Amino acid sequence: MLLTDVLGTLVEDRPVAGESVPQKERTRRVITEVPSRANRRVNQVTMGARISVLVLLTLVDAFRLIQSSDALGETGV
């Protein structure tokens, strides 16, 4: 494809019908993310919050199971 200078700007000519367009080879880009110190700290805090919520839910369930043991014994379950 030819390049034409129009008012100081390079412009690519469009291919003519029947003319093959060369395909560019595609390469895979590797994207790596390195979290900042603040992002790592936020991730640690949210992980701690998730774990504490799971612990609290487990404790509540254990409490409810203990409290309902008398009723479960009466019904035979």
C-alpha positions as CSV (number, residue, x, y, z in Angstrom):
1,M,0.0,0.0,0.0
2,L,1.3,3.4,-0.9
3,L,1.5,6.3,1.5
4,T,0.5,9.7,0.3
5,D,1.4,13.0,2.0
6,V,-1.7,15.2,2.3
7,L,-1.1,18.5,4.1
8,G,1.8,17.1,6.0
9,T,-0.1,14.0,7.1
10,L,0.7,10.5,5.9
11,V,-2.4,8.6,4.8
12,E,-2.6,5.0,3.7
13,D,-4.2,4.3,0.3
14,R,-7.1,1.9,0.3
15,P,-6.6,-1.4,-1.5
16,V,-8.1,-1.6,-4.9
17,A,-10.8,-4.3,-5.4
18,G,-9.3,-7.7,-6.1
19,E,-6.0,-6.7,-4.5
20,S,-5.0,-8.8,-1.5
21,V,-4.4,-7.1,1.8
22,P,-1.4,-8.5,3.8
23,Q,-2.5,-9.9,7.2
24,K,-0.5,-8.7,10.2
25,E,0.7,-11.5,12.5
26,R,-1.1,-11.5,15.8
27,T,0.9,-11.9,19.0
28,R,-0.5,-12.6,22.4
29,R,0.3,-9.9,25.0
30,V,1.1,-10.9,28.5
31,I,-0.6,-8.6,31.1
32,T,0.7,-8.8,34.6
33,E,-0.8,-6.9,37.5
34,V,1.3,-5.9,40.4
35,P,-1.0,-4.6,43.2
36,S,0.1,-1.5,45.1
37,R,0.8,-1.6,48.9
38,A,-2.6,0.0,49.5
39,N,-4.4,-2.6,47.3
40,R,-2.7,-5.4,49.1
41,R,-3.7,-3.9,52.5
42,V,-7.3,-3.6,51.4
43,N,-7.3,-7.2,50.2
44,Q,-6.0,-8.3,53.6
45,V,-8.6,-6.4,55.5
46,T,-11.5,-7.7,53.3
47,M,-10.1,-11.3,53.7
48,G,-10.2,-10.8,57.5
49,A,-13.7,-9.5,57.3
50,R,-14.8,-12.5,55.2
51,I,-13.2,-14.9,57.7
52,S,-14.8,-13.2,60.7
53,V,-18.2,-13.3,59.1
54,L,-17.9,-17.0,58.5
55,V,-16.8,-17.6,62.1
56,L,-19.7,-15.6,63.4
57,L,-22.2,-17.5,61.2
58,T,-20.7,-20.8,62.5
59,L,-21.0,-19.6,66.1
60,V,-24.6,-18.5,65.6
61,D,-25.5,-21.8,64.0
62,A,-23.9,-23.8,66.8
63,F,-25.8,-21.7,69.3
64,R,-29.1,-22.2,67.6
65,L,-28.4,-26.0,67.3
66,I,-27.7,-26.2,71.0
67,Q,-30.8,-24.2,71.9
68,S,-33.0,-26.3,69.7
69,S,-31.6,-29.7,71.0
70,D,-34.4,-30.0,73.6
71,A,-37.1,-29.4,70.9
72,L,-35.4,-31.7,68.5
73,G,-35.3,-34.4,71.3
74,E,-39.0,-34.0,72.0
75,T,-40.0,-34.4,68.3
76,G,-37.7,-37.3,67.8
77,V,-35.6,-35.8,65.0
